[in-house]
Amino acid sequence: MRIPAAVLAEVDYRAAVIDELTARNRYLPPPLADRALLGHLEDLVGRLQARMRRDFHPAPQDSVLARKAARGSRPLPYVALEDRFIYRALVNVVVGRLPVIPDRGDYDEFAHSPLEVEGCNYVLKADVAAYYQYIDHERLIDEVVAQTGDDLAITAVVELLQGGTGRQFGLPQMNDRSDVLGDLYVDPIRRSLVRRGYAAARYADDFRVACADYNEALEALEHIERSAFELGLVLNEAKTGTPGRETYEDSRTEVRRAEQRLFDEQAIQGITIEEFFASVAGVYSDDDDEDLVDVVIDDVTEESRRLPGIEHDESDSTEESAARLEPTSDQLDVAARVVSIWRDEEARDDYGWGSHIWSTLLRKSLATLETGRDNRAVNAAIALLVHEPHLTPQVCNYLIAVGRDDAALVHGVLNELCGRDRNIVSIWQSLWVAYLAGSVSDGTRRRQRHIAWLKDQVDGAHDAVSAQAALALARRRQLTVDLGARAYDRAPESHRLTAALALAAAREANGVEEVAADQVERWLAEWARKQTWGTRRRVVRRTRLVADGPS
């Protein structure tokens, strides 16, 4: 494909490179190769300019399926680095031409908005099913042309996507540029509702309509269904309904009532529930970059220590709520108790909470225990991976934090999880388990079952896991040049940099720069040589609580 000169004239190459290298898909392990390249920003800008000036072919994309909390899976894309730069650069041009840039605002305000409408007795809740996956490219072009009068940049975006996927529909998920395009694509549904006099609000693919009575709610539902169908979309039946006002209000406070019960049972003195759980919420964030960078990236530049963390889900955290606060002993006690109750089926049944409440409480608890490096949930880790697979990133990040103080404890979990008689993790979970194994080192090269598992994965079925396993072995100083070369040779473009970084960090990989395929691989080799992977890290030890026995 060739990008029109008129589009190239509007591209901010440097912004595209910086924003992409510091972006974070919180459902995938941090891309260490991206972080390793932060010291070569200007060189990467020059490479991007050269690529976009010439004819080029997008590399084939890969994807893995991440489990959702309720049901179904979320496809997570793996896109070659330079194609990611180009996608971001081109969408930025589209955004620059929009008269109004879609802004999602705060989710809680959106969810509460129907209750502020006078005369609201019913609330229509509607959610579009898998709308990132089914956005029609031609309809997307039509909407951009309608809003901007220009088709050059968006046509280039679509050509890039179709070249990488071979499909004429879909946007890469967990990407802030895709969010803008997705919001643009689906907003005609909201506009149509408002034109018909409905009090409607939208957040991403979620809709809320305040209705005076049940008939109005049904009429609004039919209108949304018809409008979605015209865009090639359908509603998610499990997330669509017409509750009465009281039922809707009650659903908005389910988690708070669960927190109140825990607070009362813990008999905490001296603070209110608002002070307690607000502080817990401050600890919790899916944006774990600050802590993870400290764990994983030994000598990366200070710029990468301020990673923004891209949050694209139903309840994005604000900057204030994402602040990492030191948990108190009371908070750690409650967090450990949540996990303990969840493990005990009889105790869990006594509380009568639904799965969505447990999911929220477990997320908060794991984040609190992670920040406090409290080991009381370690014995529940495998059960959480099996029965709450959507929490895999939180479980692994928690174990990484605990492993900073006690690598042997975490290695014991890994050895049990990766034993040859167990096959309980999905491809997506295998990525996280490999990342976890590479992040927790005891400074030795002892033979352990999880190391053998990593070596098996290098030659396993999925390219993404192969590259991540090779990098994990390299970070533990357990990767041979031969094994690293096998991972590199099989890696498609979307995983090539991870495999190249692993090979560069393999034992006795001297002179790897001489066989690097390009500048980027040489830069990775230079960065890998500076890392202290495989050594026992010095940590400031805290007074840790003794881990609970199996419940």
CORTA-V568463 format. One record per run of one state. SS is the DSSP state (helix for helix, strand for strand, loop for the rest). FROM is the first residue (numbers start at 1). TO is the last residue. If there is no record, write none. Layout:
BEGIN
ss->[SS/SS]
from->[FROM/FROM]
to->[TO/TO]
END
This chain:
BEGIN
ss->[loop/helix/loop/helix/loop/strand/loop/helix/loop/strand/loop/strand/loop/helix/loop/helix/loop/strand/loop/strand/helix/loop/helix/loop/strand/loop/helix/loop/strand/loop/strand/loop/helix/loop/strand/loop/helix/loop/strand/helix/loop/helix/loop/helix/loop/helix/loop/helix/loop/strand/loop/helix/loop/helix/loop/helix/loop/helix/loop/helix/loop/helix/loop/helix/loop/helix/loop/helix/loop/helix/loop/helix/loop/helix/loop/helix/loop]
from->[1/5/9/13/22/25/26/32/54/62/68/73/79/81/98/107/117/122/129/136/137/149/152/166/169/170/176/196/199/204/206/212/214/231/235/236/237/240/241/245/253/254/267/273/284/289/297/302/307/310/311/329/344/345/352/355/373/375/388/389/404/407/418/427/440/449/459/463/476/481/491/493/505/512/516/519/531]
to->[4/8/12/21/24/25/31/53/61/67/72/78/80/97/106/116/121/128/135/136/148/151/165/168/169/175/195/198/203/205/211/213/230/234/235/236/239/240/244/252/253/266/272/283/288/296/301/306/309/310/328/343/344/351/354/372/374/387/388/403/406/417/426/439/448/458/462/475/480/490/492/504/511/515/518/530/551]
END
